[in-house]
Amino acid sequence: MRGQGREGKPQRCFAGYGNVLAPPLPVRSGRVSGQGGELPHPNAQGRVEPPVPAEEAGGGRGGGGTAAPAGPAAGLPSPVPAPSFAPARPSAHAPAGGLKRERRLPAAVPLGGGAGSAQGRCSDPAGTPLSAALLRSALRCPAVRPRPAAMWLSALLLGAFLLSGPVRGSDGSASTAITCFTRGLDLRKGTEDVLCPANCPLWQFYVFGDGVYASLSSVCGAAIHRGVITNAGGAVRVQTLPGQENYPAVNANGIQSQVLSRWASSFSVTGTKNTALESVGRSVSTARPSTGKRPKKTLDKKAGNKDCKADIAFLIDGSYNIGQRRFNLQKNFVGKVAVMLGIGTEGPHVGVVQASEHPKIEFYLKNFTAAKEVLFAIKELGFRGGNSNTGKALKHTAQKFFSVENGARKGIPKIIVVFLDGWPSDDLEEAGIVAREFGVNVFIVSVAKPTTEELGMVQDIGFVDKAVCRNNGFFSYQMPTWFGTTKYVKPLVQKLCSHEQMLCSKTCYNSVNIGFLIDGSSSVGESNFRLILEFVSNVAKAFEISDIGSKVAAVQFTYDQRTEFSFTDHVTKEKVLSAIRNIRYMSGGTATGDAISFTTRNVFGPVKDGPNKNFLIVLTDGQSYDDVRGPAAAAQKAGITVFSVGVAWAPLDDLKDMASEPRESHTFFTREFTGLEQMVPDIVRGICKDFLDSKQ
């Protein structure tokens, strides 16, 4: 509402702040620094920052503001002057030239017009419904306190709204209201009717499959993808199904679903018969139906969330870019994320690194395994100041943080969540490469991204895409401001717990070199040769091929050998599959032993000291004219695991002589070339088993 301050300037009263005097606040680098709840105000760039809710002006060392207590219901609260703040002293870590000259906001003015502003109105910064705003402001904003009858009527209306429960169709059937991000695995019934909200952001949906969806898919995203509803929302019937393999990727209705090799459970979506809704219920955080009873907690607090095993480093911004005030808000947000993750001995473990002029590891993964301990440690973090050398801190964290001595666990995804206010002072590209090489999944949470006018000051405008694990939208997360961040906590936690999306973790799918040795002899024939190439393509599709991930090479042999492409020729899956399709049939004799020696020397030789585990798949349809046992033994001695795949007249003895131990699980045979297709899952599983065994 508008009233007259000390200097006669109109001021707006925000519900939830009462009649509080605003202290003069120091300004650093164009951004207002301070502690506690504040009025919205423009910074040096002309940006207007919203008020800080009292619960988000969190404390820790460096303090935090407290909201003025509400006055009694029957009378006006007396003005409560906020504590004064001394101007910040220049830090010893300040950049050359010191801090910019501090300037003061206008002198303290009373917020709201008090009793003399009867015509004014309180506005709620959270934009809550009128009934809730009235109840909240009735005791805190004296100028618009409603009359008792109006206030009790608002309370009744609000109570009826909150207790309305599940949405009901015209036949009395209940549809549970869910969020945009509720997944199939969040549902507990075999068949359940749910209500999707309107205007969900399509680009944030994660959907796996087509028609039958993996249960980690968004229910509402799958419904839009299937065409059951539009982005206007609506009722959906969800049917739980068993898990399956090879969920396809299909682009439909504005949503690109993704490939998933296998998942333990699935679901399908259809429309419901009753879409006429009689009331609007609350949107709930999970899709469990309301029973009127508080659900039992199934999470063992000591063990933690076993479905979210991850080792996570929070790389927080402690530079002058963010300042003391927003640093406290950042700690508050990180604490909420840590608590929702479900930290425990068998769940996620977290640590914190502060990025400023020089990185500082605040605590390691091994230091705390309980959420309360982590939350206390985060609140105690002190603000360091200095330049935002985020690249330096990211590189240091990737190299030094995730060691066994510091609490890192084998086989658990390693994640760095980088919080960045504005933009970094140094280069992130090299740090991102180092992190990927160390098998670390980098997420960037950027806040207050540069405006058009500020882009000229940014060293590399593509710093986010170059730092994250994959430039596919999953690993980058944008928040407009540090104020009102509670709604961003759950979506970020869901990302961090999606282990199947952690593409930079070292797994059998992204950490192997697979060489195919293809028989091009005359007995194969052109049509059967095409079936062999189809088999090769299907095996290659199962792996994450990239410059830092898995790699594929192919050699065709008769009496001679021809390298079709090496491990370094193609670094994307699309290019590898295209190169396989373009292989031309040679025709000739069969010298498998010479071909194995050639491949060991010329294809695997250049990568023998690399980080990936090496595999060779030999495909042949007949007996070799030369010895295969010696060359195969030499290949295995060089660290190459050999799978032999025989078709038609290939002798079983030769196949076993070529295969690695145990020979039975590395030898495959089929009478017909069409039988190769059924071998693909077994070959992929065999590679993954060998990879995991090698890591034990």
Helices and strands as residue ranges (DSSP letters): E 2-4, E 10-12, E 20-21, E 27-28, E 31-32, E 41-42, E 48-49, G 54-56, E 80-81, G 114-116, H 130-138, G 142-144, H 148-162, E 167-168, E 174-177, G 184-186, E 191-196, G 202-204, E 213-214, H 219-226, E 234-247, E 251-252, E 255-256, E 260-271, G 306-308, E 311-317, H 323-341, E 349-355, E 360-363, H 371-379, H 390-400, G 404-406, E 414-421, H 429-437, E 440-447, G 455-457, H 463-467, E 476-479, G 486-488, H 489-496, G 499-501, E 512-519, H 526-541, E 551-557, E 561-565, H 573-581, H 592-602, G 605-607, E 613-620, H 629-637, E 640-647, H 652-658, H 663-666, E 667-670, G 673-675, H 676-695
